[in-house]
Amino acid sequence: MKDNNKSYFGEIGAAMKTLATGMKVTLREYFTPKSTEQYPENRKTTLHVSKRHRGRLVFKRNEDESYKCVGCTMCEKACPNDSIKITTEMVVDPETGKKKRHLVDYQYDLGDCMFCQLCVNACNFDAIEFTNDFENSVFDRSKLVLHLDKEVYKGGSLPQLIDGGAPFTIGKFNTKTK
């Protein structure tokens, strides 16, 4: 350890030097021009979201808009905080006469989801995926409980967002200088 043998006035001088260094940084930042990203107004032209961003869970659909989920509950079992609740029933297939599991309700709680993607990895039928739609804010938490088998996801408020949004350009922002 270093011996501090400075006098009383030496300590005051060192404190003033440290204070002057901090004030120099503060004053330099105070006088630099500020820029503001115009998010809600210009988000369609400048917003870029990575394609691998996990925003919300959706069902993958076939061409006839039927879902691939068979109700095996593997995603429900893989979910660490019970964000997914699946209700199924056993029905008899009229063609074969065998019992078959039928999906009644696929409930997904977006407010409780950790976006860990364990459910997507556990799905053997490639029936669910995360989209990069991130605008999910609501005033009522009950609106965050989604029934994925009932809704057909066509994209959020920004349809080009699924493809990544605006092209990614480094160093160019839609900013307004104040």
C-alpha positions as CSV (number, residue, x, y, z in Angstrom):
1,M,0.0,0.0,0.0
2,K,1.1,3.5,-0.8
3,D,2.0,5.8,2.1
4,N,0.0,8.9,2.0
5,N,2.3,11.6,3.6
6,K,0.6,14.6,2.1
7,S,-0.1,17.6,4.2
8,Y,-3.5,19.1,4.9
9,F,-3.2,21.6,2.1
10,G,-1.8,18.9,-0.3
11,E,-5.0,16.9,0.3
12,I,-7.1,19.9,-0.4
13,G,-5.2,20.5,-3.7
14,A,-5.7,16.9,-4.8
15,A,-9.4,17.2,-4.0
16,M,-9.7,20.4,-6.1
17,K,-7.8,18.7,-9.0
18,T,-10.3,15.7,-8.9
19,L,-13.2,18.1,-8.7
20,A,-11.9,20.1,-11.7
21,T,-11.5,16.9,-13.8
22,G,-15.2,15.9,-13.0
23,M,-16.5,19.4,-13.8
24,K,-14.6,19.4,-17.1
25,V,-16.3,16.2,-18.2
26,T,-19.7,17.5,-17.1
27,L,-19.3,20.9,-18.9
28,R,-18.1,19.2,-22.1
29,E,-21.2,16.9,-22.1
30,Y,-23.5,19.9,-21.2
31,F,-22.5,21.8,-24.3
32,T,-22.5,19.0,-26.9
33,P,-25.6,18.9,-29.2
34,K,-28.1,16.3,-28.1
35,S,-29.9,14.0,-30.5
36,T,-33.3,12.3,-30.0
37,E,-34.5,9.2,-31.9
38,Q,-38.0,9.9,-33.2
39,Y,-39.3,6.5,-32.2
40,P,-43.1,6.4,-32.5
41,E,-43.4,8.7,-35.5
42,N,-40.6,7.3,-37.7
43,R,-40.4,3.7,-36.6
44,K,-41.5,2.4,-40.0
45,T,-38.5,3.9,-41.8
46,T,-35.7,3.7,-39.3
47,L,-36.4,0.9,-36.7
48,H,-34.3,-2.2,-37.1
49,V,-34.9,-5.3,-35.0
50,S,-32.7,-8.3,-35.4
51,K,-34.5,-11.3,-36.9
52,R,-33.4,-13.5,-34.0
53,H,-35.0,-11.2,-31.3
54,R,-37.6,-13.1,-29.3
55,G,-40.6,-10.9,-29.0
56,R,-43.7,-13.2,-28.7
57,L,-44.7,-16.7,-29.3
58,V,-46.9,-17.6,-32.3
59,F,-48.2,-20.8,-33.9
60,K,-46.7,-21.7,-37.3
61,R,-49.5,-22.1,-39.8
62,N,-50.0,-24.2,-42.9
63,E,-51.3,-22.6,-46.2
64,D,-54.9,-23.3,-45.2
65,E,-54.1,-21.5,-41.8
66,S,-54.4,-24.7,-39.8
67,Y,-51.9,-25.1,-37.1
68,K,-49.3,-27.9,-36.7
69,C,-49.7,-28.3,-32.9
70,V,-51.1,-31.7,-31.9
71,G,-51.3,-31.0,-28.2
72,C,-48.5,-33.2,-27.0
73,T,-47.7,-30.8,-24.1
74,M,-44.0,-31.0,-24.5
75,C,-43.7,-27.2,-24.6
76,E,-45.8,-26.9,-21.5
77,K,-43.5,-29.3,-19.6
78,A,-40.4,-27.5,-20.9
79,C,-41.6,-24.0,-19.8
80,P,-39.7,-23.1,-16.5
81,N,-42.4,-20.7,-15.2
82,D,-45.7,-22.2,-16.5
83,S,-46.3,-19.5,-19.1
84,I,-48.0,-22.1,-21.3
85,K,-51.1,-24.0,-20.4
86,I,-52.5,-26.5,-22.8
87,T,-56.0,-28.1,-22.6
88,T,-56.6,-31.3,-24.7
89,E,-59.2,-33.9,-25.0
90,M,-59.2,-37.4,-26.3
91,V,-61.5,-38.0,-29.3
92,V,-62.2,-41.0,-31.4
93,D,-61.0,-40.7,-35.0
94,P,-64.0,-41.7,-37.2
95,E,-61.8,-43.1,-40.0
96,T,-59.5,-45.3,-38.0
97,G,-61.4,-45.8,-34.8
98,K,-58.4,-44.9,-32.7
99,K,-58.3,-42.4,-29.9
100,K,-56.5,-39.2,-30.8
101,R,-55.6,-36.2,-28.7
102,H,-57.3,-33.0,-29.8
103,L,-56.1,-29.5,-28.8
104,V,-58.9,-27.5,-27.1
105,D,-57.0,-24.4,-25.9
106,Y,-53.4,-23.2,-26.1
107,Q,-53.0,-20.4,-23.5
108,Y,-49.7,-18.4,-23.6
109,D,-49.1,-15.7,-20.9
110,L,-46.8,-13.2,-22.5
111,G,-46.4,-11.3,-19.3
112,D,-44.9,-14.2,-17.5
113,C,-42.7,-15.5,-20.3
114,M,-38.9,-15.4,-19.9
115,F,-38.3,-15.7,-23.7
116,C,-35.9,-18.5,-23.0
117,Q,-37.0,-20.5,-26.1
118,L,-37.1,-23.8,-24.3
119,C,-40.6,-24.4,-25.5
120,V,-39.6,-23.9,-29.1
121,N,-36.7,-26.3,-28.7
122,A,-38.9,-28.9,-27.0
123,C,-41.5,-28.9,-29.8
124,N,-41.1,-32.0,-31.9
125,F,-43.6,-30.8,-34.5
126,D,-42.1,-27.4,-35.3
127,A,-45.4,-25.8,-34.4
128,I,-44.4,-22.7,-32.5
129,E,-41.8,-20.0,-32.9
130,F,-40.8,-16.6,-31.5
131,T,-41.3,-13.6,-33.7
132,N,-39.4,-10.3,-33.3
133,D,-42.6,-8.3,-32.7
134,F,-41.8,-6.3,-29.5
135,E,-44.7,-3.8,-29.3
136,N,-46.7,-5.7,-26.7
137,S,-47.4,-3.0,-24.1
138,V,-50.9,-2.9,-22.6
139,F,-52.6,-1.3,-19.6
140,D,-54.3,-4.5,-18.5
141,R,-52.2,-7.6,-17.7
142,S,-55.1,-9.9,-18.6
143,K,-54.7,-8.8,-22.3
144,L,-51.2,-10.4,-22.3
145,V,-52.8,-13.9,-22.0
146,L,-53.1,-15.1,-25.6
147,H,-54.9,-18.1,-27.0
148,L,-52.6,-19.1,-29.9
149,D,-54.9,-21.6,-31.4
150,K,-57.7,-19.1,-31.8
151,E,-55.6,-16.2,-33.3
152,V,-53.9,-16.1,-36.6
153,Y,-50.8,-13.9,-36.3
154,K,-50.3,-11.8,-39.4
155,G,-47.6,-9.5,-38.0
156,G,-47.8,-6.8,-35.4
157,S,-48.3,-3.1,-35.9
158,L,-45.2,-3.1,-38.2
159,P,-45.6,-5.9,-40.9
160,Q,-42.1,-5.5,-42.3
161,L,-40.7,-6.1,-38.8
162,I,-40.8,-9.9,-39.2
163,D,-38.2,-9.5,-42.0
164,G,-36.0,-7.3,-39.6
165,G,-37.6,-3.9,-40.1
166,A,-35.7,-1.1,-41.8
167,P,-32.3,-2.0,-43.2
168,F,-29.5,-1.9,-40.7
169,T,-27.1,1.0,-41.3
170,I,-24.3,1.7,-38.9
171,G,-23.9,5.3,-37.7
172,K,-27.0,6.6,-39.5
173,F,-30.0,7.5,-37.3
174,N,-33.2,9.5,-37.9
175,T,-32.4,12.0,-35.2
176,K,-33.5,15.5,-34.4
177,T,-30.9,17.8,-32.9
178,K,-32.0,19.9,-29.9
